[in-house]
């Protein structure tokens, strides 16, 4: 007995055996069961998705001896003859080999005659787009008004080439490509019934290579069985297709996620033993990064089209969104650089090393807030600002919360000092605490630092008038030093409440500076700040957790409230990361609920900003209280550039 290839042996004979194309089957089944049959059907789609198969099953439904229905018996003479390809009233035409108008006219000459055996005479024209223009013209009249015993079934892979006059005379059904998941399921069923051993990763490779065609998938499976000596193995399929082992690419991505350059190069060396196309390897790498980015942004949208959903989910949790975006961009640029590299492997390795070299450091809170506070900064810029140098010690104590916050926000202090450590620890501040402000020209105009708000007005005054005031600059500089020296201590000893009513409030910072682990049962709003500092989370998640305040802590459940100004950055992925980090910190499984709203207390971000402002004021006090600085200011009519004042380590 001769061997029959899988693509022919497992060709569906009934609608129920078809894999996919439910949208087409539903319309055809309902039309057959309710007797609403059209005289011409057009099936479109790529190769191997079931166009001709559906047409043959439809012809069987129309001519079954038990009657027209969506479930032919498959046992009568008509059904068997159609399955065997010898039914006299099913005329199959290959339009690619019969393109001339004479062939079409010869075909149509027999349309008027009644069917010989069946109920309908069915014309199945495959690749109908190959017909010539004259052939289409000859077909138009018959296709529009055929005899009642004639049905036309047209199939094409390129419907754009069909004249509109043909399309308007047919019911058109567009068949979809087979998804890798559906293809793998069908191949698994076929191989189990054929009793052929197989490995599931090998089927995923065959499904991807088939590119949506079930017939191609079955043909490749036949080839894989022959190549693997009766079994379908992952390694054999890799060698047969000349593709890269996706497992090795996954290991490479895992090494990138953990920053292991040595492991990355070892994986490349293992790949090089099989002489792969490194351009294809880079494409696979970019495809994985793309799926990881989707898993991070919209976790529920990750499908299993590559058979790696679980691995992608794990990698999405290990990698930050910033790393994924950077690696993807570097990979895209690396694709262009591969053509310029001395050899493809060197170019590929350089792209990977570049990913690791430019891996972003954890984003400090102040850096992240610079992006978030852009809108607030624009609003604050339109509000006049007040300088601390013009405020006496008494006025500082009487200042309300609203005026104090407005002053700091307008000067650009909002969140830009959030990365500074507290004043007690006296550590360095990595980023500028305040926004740059125009340098004061005290030697020329004798201005006090508290008079910076009128700089724009003075810029239009003639220089003759300004020069007349130079003789008073030295006393005013001394007064400037005196003002700073007197107000600094009052500011560092006074804090503002967050209730917006101008009441003074003294915070207990002792529990905010804890270095040992906090016990969950002792967690409160002050020790919550210490917990956030010890978590040291970076990126957007770190920014969000520092803008959360603790609402309640009951058993293993934490309720946090996020500043509503940051709610646009928040999604479920961030909540899960915060929950995992807190669970690891307290060494128990916690449930974390986060809601957005107006903060009632002091968040960790506000605490860090307050401590940074205290350190800045301490630095100002030290500068203006230094005797040598005072001598320079008095002798040379010098002034201090405010933006150059930064807190430093006392021992440094």
Secondary structure as GFF3:
##gff-version 3
##sequence-region A 1 652
A	DSSP	alpha_helix	6	9	.	.	.	ID=ss1
A	DSSP	three_ten_helix	15	17	.	.	.	ID=ss2
A	DSSP	alpha_helix	22	34	.	.	.	ID=ss3
A	DSSP	beta_strand	40	44	.	.	.	ID=ss4
A	DSSP	alpha_helix	51	63	.	.	.	ID=ss5
A	DSSP	alpha_helix	77	84	.	.	.	ID=ss6
A	DSSP	beta_strand	90	94	.	.	.	ID=ss7
A	DSSP	alpha_helix	101	108	.	.	.	ID=ss8
A	DSSP	beta_strand	121	126	.	.	.	ID=ss9
A	DSSP	three_ten_helix	128	130	.	.	.	ID=ss10
A	DSSP	alpha_helix	133	144	.	.	.	ID=ss11
A	DSSP	beta_strand	150	156	.	.	.	ID=ss12
A	DSSP	three_ten_helix	159	161	.	.	.	ID=ss13
A	DSSP	alpha_helix	164	167	.	.	.	ID=ss14
A	DSSP	beta_strand	171	174	.	.	.	ID=ss15
A	DSSP	alpha_helix	180	194	.	.	.	ID=ss16
A	DSSP	beta_strand	197	198	.	.	.	ID=ss17
A	DSSP	alpha_helix	200	210	.	.	.	ID=ss18
A	DSSP	alpha_helix	214	227	.	.	.	ID=ss19
A	DSSP	beta_strand	231	232	.	.	.	ID=ss20
A	DSSP	alpha_helix	234	241	.	.	.	ID=ss21
A	DSSP	alpha_helix	246	258	.	.	.	ID=ss22
A	DSSP	alpha_helix	261	272	.	.	.	ID=ss23
A	DSSP	alpha_helix	278	297	.	.	.	ID=ss24
A	DSSP	three_ten_helix	299	301	.	.	.	ID=ss25
A	DSSP	alpha_helix	309	318	.	.	.	ID=ss26
A	DSSP	alpha_helix	321	338	.	.	.	ID=ss27
A	DSSP	alpha_helix	344	357	.	.	.	ID=ss28
A	DSSP	alpha_helix	365	372	.	.	.	ID=ss29
A	DSSP	alpha_helix	374	381	.	.	.	ID=ss30
A	DSSP	three_ten_helix	388	390	.	.	.	ID=ss31
A	DSSP	alpha_helix	393	397	.	.	.	ID=ss32
A	DSSP	alpha_helix	401	410	.	.	.	ID=ss33
A	DSSP	alpha_helix	442	445	.	.	.	ID=ss34
A	DSSP	three_ten_helix	449	454	.	.	.	ID=ss35
A	DSSP	alpha_helix	455	458	.	.	.	ID=ss36
A	DSSP	alpha_helix	463	467	.	.	.	ID=ss37
A	DSSP	three_ten_helix	470	472	.	.	.	ID=ss38
A	DSSP	alpha_helix	473	493	.	.	.	ID=ss39
A	DSSP	three_ten_helix	510	512	.	.	.	ID=ss40
A	DSSP	three_ten_helix	520	522	.	.	.	ID=ss41
A	DSSP	alpha_helix	525	535	.	.	.	ID=ss42
A	DSSP	alpha_helix	539	546	.	.	.	ID=ss43
A	DSSP	beta_strand	548	554	.	.	.	ID=ss44
A	DSSP	beta_strand	557	563	.	.	.	ID=ss45
A	DSSP	three_ten_helix	564	569	.	.	.	ID=ss46
A	DSSP	alpha_helix	572	586	.	.	.	ID=ss47
A	DSSP	beta_strand	591	597	.	.	.	ID=ss48
A	DSSP	alpha_helix	604	624	.	.	.	ID=ss49
A	DSSP	alpha_helix	627	636	.	.	.	ID=ss50
A	DSSP	three_ten_helix	642	644	.	.	.	ID=ss51
###
